[in-house]
Amino acid sequence: MLADRIPGHGGFGSFAGRRNSLFNLATDKKGRAFDPVAKKKAKQAEEEAIAAGKKVKEEIKKEIIEGVANSIRLTNPKGVRMSELGAHPIIQALKTKHQDTFKTIQLLLFIKANDKVFWVDDEESTNPTIRCLEDVEAEVAPDERPLEEIIEERRAALPPGGTPVTPETFKAWKEKREAERLAKVEEDRQESMKKGGNKGLVGMSGRDLFTYDASLFQDDEGAVSADEYDEREEDPQDEDDNGGKTQGM
């Protein structure tokens, strides 16, 4: 029984060996058991973190991020392939300026690590299309839902209360709005008169001029009336007499 507890006599040492073998563990120089697969993965993860810029100083990291973003937008805001991005003059200038930094980082891993700034179309690809995330989020996808559904959704989002829209309320709102517009036109006209304008009519639109004084608009002598114009439009004889061509007014 004592031999089972003495290392080297098939006891405790044998148990540790069986345990390590059972759980695929290895033993370091100090006799401590460890998982070689997990250790390898941890080492790989640390190397990738360093390659993604884990140990890069913040001011240098910010400069590289800005350089990549500018390179994308100057080339094509809709997306740039990684192979094309790496050859951009701005990126080349950054590599020259920060040679030591680019010896430790991989630009693609750096871009993927900064996923709050950049968008990558395929995480598994070694040559993905890269864009600025801000530009992607700014694009609004077209709403393909029925118009009735969109209107109902927006109506439900309105705050409680308010005036229901009926033909009567719409008419009242339109008349009020037009009255306010005309008041503003008159105010501008009065202001123009003070400055020496021609009765304050300079700068008014044709619609406002007609509203202010319809007598300003007179037809020339011999002008065709609206009824006569319609009759000529509908008279097939004119078209036949001219070989299918409409007479000019």
C-alpha positions as CSV (number, residue, x, y, z in Angstrom):
1,M,0.0,0.0,0.0
2,L,2.9,2.4,0.8
3,A,4.4,1.7,-2.7
4,D,1.2,3.0,-4.2
5,R,1.9,6.5,-2.6
6,I,5.6,6.8,-3.4
7,P,6.5,8.4,-6.8
8,G,8.4,6.1,-9.0
9,H,6.9,2.9,-7.4
10,G,3.9,2.7,-9.7
11,G,1.6,4.6,-7.2
12,F,1.0,8.3,-7.3
13,G,3.3,8.8,-10.3
14,S,1.5,6.2,-12.2
15,F,-1.9,7.8,-11.3
16,A,-0.7,11.2,-12.6
17,G,0.5,9.6,-15.8
18,R,-2.8,7.8,-16.3
19,R,-4.7,11.1,-15.6
20,N,-2.6,13.0,-18.1
21,S,-3.1,10.3,-20.7
22,L,-6.8,10.2,-20.1
23,F,-7.3,14.0,-20.5
24,N,-4.6,14.4,-23.2
25,L,-2.5,16.6,-20.8
26,A,1.2,17.2,-20.9
27,T,3.7,18.0,-18.1
28,D,5.9,21.0,-18.0
29,K,9.5,21.1,-16.5
30,K,8.1,21.7,-13.1
31,G,5.8,18.7,-13.3
32,R,2.6,20.7,-13.8
33,A,0.0,19.3,-16.1
34,F,-1.3,21.4,-18.9
35,D,-3.5,21.0,-22.0
36,P,-1.1,21.4,-25.0
37,V,-4.0,22.1,-27.4
38,A,-5.5,24.8,-25.2
39,K,-2.0,26.3,-24.8
40,K,-1.5,26.4,-28.5
41,K,-4.8,28.0,-29.1
42,A,-4.1,30.6,-26.4
43,K,-0.8,31.4,-28.0
44,Q,-2.3,31.7,-31.4
45,A,-5.1,34.0,-30.1
46,E,-2.5,36.2,-28.4
47,E,-0.5,36.4,-31.7
48,E,-3.6,37.3,-33.6
49,A,-4.5,40.0,-31.0
50,I,-1.0,41.5,-31.4
51,A,-1.4,41.3,-35.2
52,A,-4.7,43.1,-34.9
53,G,-3.1,46.0,-33.1
54,K,-3.5,45.0,-29.4
55,K,-0.1,46.6,-28.5
56,V,-0.2,49.5,-30.9
57,K,-0.2,53.0,-29.2
58,E,-3.6,54.8,-29.4
59,E,-2.3,57.7,-31.3
60,I,-0.8,55.5,-34.0
61,K,-3.9,53.3,-34.0
62,K,-6.1,56.4,-34.6
63,E,-3.8,57.5,-37.4
64,I,-4.0,54.2,-39.2
65,I,-7.8,54.0,-38.8
66,E,-8.1,57.5,-40.4
67,G,-5.7,56.6,-43.2
68,V,-7.7,53.4,-44.0
69,A,-11.0,55.3,-43.9
70,N,-9.7,58.0,-46.2
71,S,-8.2,55.5,-48.6
72,I,-11.6,53.7,-48.9
73,R,-13.6,56.9,-49.5
74,L,-11.2,58.3,-52.0
75,T,-11.1,55.1,-54.0
76,N,-14.7,53.9,-53.8
77,P,-17.1,54.6,-50.8
78,K,-19.1,51.6,-52.0
79,G,-16.3,49.2,-51.2
80,V,-12.7,48.4,-51.9
81,R,-11.0,45.0,-52.1
82,M,-8.3,44.4,-49.5
83,S,-5.7,43.7,-52.3
84,E,-6.5,47.2,-53.8
85,L,-6.6,48.9,-50.4
86,G,-3.1,47.7,-49.4
87,A,-1.6,49.4,-52.4
88,H,-3.2,52.8,-51.9
89,P,-0.6,55.7,-51.5
90,I,-2.0,56.6,-48.1
91,I,-1.5,53.1,-46.8
92,Q,2.0,53.0,-48.3
93,A,2.8,56.3,-46.6
94,L,1.6,54.9,-43.3
95,K,3.8,51.8,-43.7
96,T,6.8,53.9,-44.4
97,K,6.1,56.2,-41.4
98,H,5.3,53.4,-38.9
99,Q,7.6,50.6,-40.1
100,D,8.0,49.0,-36.7
101,T,4.2,49.0,-36.1
102,F,3.5,47.3,-39.5
103,K,6.1,44.7,-38.7
104,T,3.8,43.5,-35.9
105,I,0.4,44.0,-37.3
106,Q,-1.6,42.6,-40.3
107,L,-3.7,45.2,-41.9
108,L,-6.7,42.9,-42.5
109,L,-6.8,41.7,-38.9
110,F,-6.4,45.3,-37.8
111,I,-9.4,46.3,-39.9
112,K,-11.5,43.4,-38.6
113,A,-10.6,44.2,-35.0
114,N,-12.0,47.8,-35.5
115,D,-15.5,46.6,-36.5
116,K,-17.0,49.8,-35.0
117,V,-15.4,51.7,-37.8
118,F,-15.1,49.3,-40.7
119,W,-17.5,46.8,-42.4
120,V,-16.2,43.6,-44.0
121,D,-18.4,41.7,-46.4
122,D,-16.9,38.3,-45.7
123,E,-15.1,37.6,-42.5
124,E,-13.6,34.3,-43.8
125,S,-12.2,35.8,-47.0
126,T,-8.5,36.9,-47.3
127,N,-9.5,39.5,-49.9
128,P,-12.9,40.9,-48.7
129,T,-14.6,44.1,-49.7
130,I,-14.1,46.7,-47.1
131,R,-16.2,49.8,-46.4
132,C,-16.6,52.4,-43.7
133,L,-19.4,51.3,-41.4
134,E,-20.8,54.8,-41.1
135,D,-21.4,54.8,-44.9
136,V,-23.1,51.4,-44.8
137,E,-25.4,52.5,-42.0
138,A,-26.2,55.7,-43.8
139,E,-27.8,53.8,-46.7
140,V,-31.5,53.3,-46.2
141,A,-32.9,50.2,-47.8
142,P,-36.1,50.8,-49.8
143,D,-39.3,49.9,-47.9
144,E,-41.0,47.3,-50.1
145,R,-44.1,47.0,-47.8
146,P,-47.5,48.1,-49.1
147,L,-48.2,51.8,-48.9
148,E,-51.2,51.3,-46.6
149,E,-49.0,49.4,-44.1
150,I,-46.4,52.1,-44.0
151,I,-49.1,54.8,-43.5
152,E,-50.7,52.9,-40.8
153,E,-47.4,52.4,-39.0
154,R,-46.6,56.1,-39.1
155,R,-50.1,57.0,-38.0
156,A,-49.8,54.7,-35.0
157,A,-46.5,56.4,-34.1
158,L,-48.1,59.8,-33.9
159,P,-48.6,61.3,-30.4
160,P,-52.2,61.1,-29.0
161,G,-54.6,63.9,-29.7
162,G,-54.3,66.2,-32.7
163,T,-56.9,67.2,-35.2
164,P,-58.3,64.4,-37.5
165,V,-57.8,65.3,-41.2
166,T,-61.2,65.6,-43.0
167,P,-62.0,67.5,-46.2
168,E,-63.3,70.4,-44.0
169,T,-60.2,70.6,-41.7
170,F,-57.9,70.3,-44.7
171,K,-59.7,73.1,-46.5
172,A,-59.5,75.3,-43.4
173,W,-55.8,74.6,-43.0
174,K,-55.1,75.3,-46.7
175,E,-57.0,78.6,-46.5
176,K,-55.1,79.6,-43.4
177,R,-51.8,78.8,-44.9
178,E,-52.6,80.8,-48.1
179,A,-53.7,83.8,-46.0
180,E,-50.5,83.7,-44.1
181,R,-48.5,83.4,-47.4
182,L,-50.3,86.4,-48.9
183,A,-49.8,88.4,-45.7
184,K,-46.1,87.8,-46.0
185,V,-46.2,88.8,-49.7
186,E,-47.9,92.0,-48.8
187,E,-45.4,92.7,-46.0
188,D,-42.5,92.2,-48.5
189,R,-44.3,94.5,-51.0
190,Q,-44.7,97.2,-48.5
191,E,-41.0,96.9,-47.6
192,S,-40.1,97.0,-51.3
193,M,-42.1,100.2,-51.7
194,K,-40.2,101.9,-48.9
195,K,-37.0,101.1,-50.8
196,G,-38.3,102.7,-54.0
197,G,-39.6,99.7,-55.8
198,N,-42.2,99.9,-58.6
199,K,-45.3,99.8,-56.3
200,G,-43.5,97.0,-54.5
201,L,-44.2,94.6,-57.3
202,V,-40.6,93.9,-58.2
203,G,-39.7,90.3,-57.3
204,M,-43.3,89.1,-56.9
205,S,-44.2,85.8,-58.6
206,G,-46.8,85.8,-61.4
207,R,-49.2,84.1,-59.1
208,D,-48.8,86.8,-56.5
209,L,-49.1,89.6,-59.0
210,F,-52.3,88.1,-60.3
211,T,-53.7,87.8,-56.8
212,Y,-52.6,91.4,-56.0
213,D,-54.0,93.0,-59.2
214,A,-55.5,90.8,-62.0
215,S,-55.8,93.9,-64.2
216,L,-52.1,93.8,-64.7
217,F,-52.7,90.8,-67.0
218,Q,-54.4,91.7,-70.3
219,D,-54.4,89.7,-73.5
220,D,-53.0,91.3,-76.7
221,E,-55.5,92.7,-79.2
222,G,-56.8,89.9,-81.4
223,A,-55.7,87.2,-78.9
224,V,-57.6,83.9,-79.2
225,S,-60.0,83.2,-76.4
226,A,-59.9,79.9,-74.5
227,D,-63.1,78.6,-76.2
228,E,-61.8,79.5,-79.7
229,Y,-58.5,77.7,-78.9
230,D,-60.4,74.5,-77.8
231,E,-62.5,74.6,-81.0
232,R,-59.4,74.8,-83.2
233,E,-57.8,72.0,-81.2
234,E,-60.8,69.8,-81.9
235,D,-61.4,70.8,-85.6
236,P,-60.3,67.8,-87.8
237,Q,-60.6,70.0,-90.9
238,D,-57.5,71.9,-90.1
239,E,-55.5,68.7,-89.7
240,D,-56.8,67.4,-93.1
241,D,-56.0,70.6,-94.9
242,N,-52.4,70.5,-93.7
243,G,-51.5,66.9,-94.4
244,G,-51.9,65.9,-90.8
245,K,-50.0,68.8,-89.4
246,T,-51.6,71.1,-86.8
247,Q,-51.7,74.8,-87.7
248,G,-49.5,77.0,-85.7
249,M,-51.1,79.7,-83.6
